[in-house]
Every structure is written in structure tokens, then in C-alpha cells.
Amino acid sequence: MARAALRIGVRELAKLADVAPMTISRLENGQSGGHADTLRKLCTALEQAGVEFITTDRGEGVVKLRESE
């Protein structure tokens, strides 16, 4: 969802996070829970690209784009 909000492809996110594109594909398809280090890299890359992870009464994992400054 975060990648879609940024309108970036798997390869671009992989490059930003310094992980293999196949790693992202596996995570998005639910084939792997991911290692903590990999997930940290992905979260950091997404946050630096403008995504903010939030928790609401509906649950965790909701993302929104930060407002432009």
C-alpha cells in the first residue's frame, strides 16, 4: 500500500531500501514474514520517500503521505 501511494515500482523501492526486488515481491505476496533488518530497511526507505506509518482505532499498518512543506 505504501509503495502504491508513492507510485513507485518494486525495483525502485528495492534500490531505495538496498534489498533485492524479489524480496519485496515475496513480502507483498505474503510468501515471507521478512527479517527484522530487511523490514527496517524498507520502513526507513518508505519514510524517507514521504510515507508516515500510523496506528488508528481501525488497526496498525495504515499509511498516509506527509503533507508537503
C-alpha positions in Angstrom: 0.0 0.0 0.0 2.8 2.4 0.8 4.6 1.7 -2.4 1.4 2.3 -4.4 0.8 5.5 -2.5 4.2 6.7 -3.6 3.6 5.4 -7.2 6.9 3.6 -7.3 7.7 0.2 -8.6 9.3 -2.8 -6.9 12.7 -2.2 -8.5 12.7 1.5 -7.4 11.8 0.6 -3.8 14.4 -2.2 -3.8 17.0 0.3 -4.8 15.9 2.8 -2.2 16.0 0.1 0.6 19.1 -1.7 -0.7 17.3 -5.1 -0.9 16.6 -7.4 -3.8 13.4 -6.8 -5.8 12.4 -10.4 -5.3 12.4 -9.8 -1.5 9.8 -7.1 -1.9 7.7 -9.3 -4.3 7.8 -12.1 -1.7 6.7 -9.8 1.1 3.9 -8.3 -0.9 2.7 -11.8 -1.9 2.7 -13.0 1.7 5.4 -15.6 1.0 7.7 -14.4 3.7 7.4 -12.6 7.0 10.7 -10.9 6.3 13.8 -10.5 8.5 13.8 -7.6 11.0 16.7 -5.9 9.3 15.0 -6.1 5.9 11.7 -4.7 7.2 13.6 -1.9 9.0 15.3 -1.0 5.7 12.0 -1.0 3.8 10.3 1.2 6.5 13.2 3.6 6.5 13.2 3.9 2.7 9.4 4.5 2.6 9.5 7.1 5.4 12.3 8.9 3.7 10.2 8.9 0.5 7.3 10.6 2.3 5.2 7.8 3.9 4.1 8.1 7.5 3.1 4.9 9.3 0.2 5.4 11.7 -2.0 3.5 14.1 -5.7 4.2 14.3 -8.6 2.6 16.1 -9.0 0.5 12.9 -5.6 -1.0 13.4 -1.9 -0.7 12.5 -0.2 -0.5 9.2 -2.3 2.3 7.8 -0.1 4.7 5.8 -0.6 8.3 4.6 1.6 10.7 2.7 3.1 13.5 4.7 2.0 17.0 3.8 4.4 18.9 1.6 6.4 21.5 3.5 
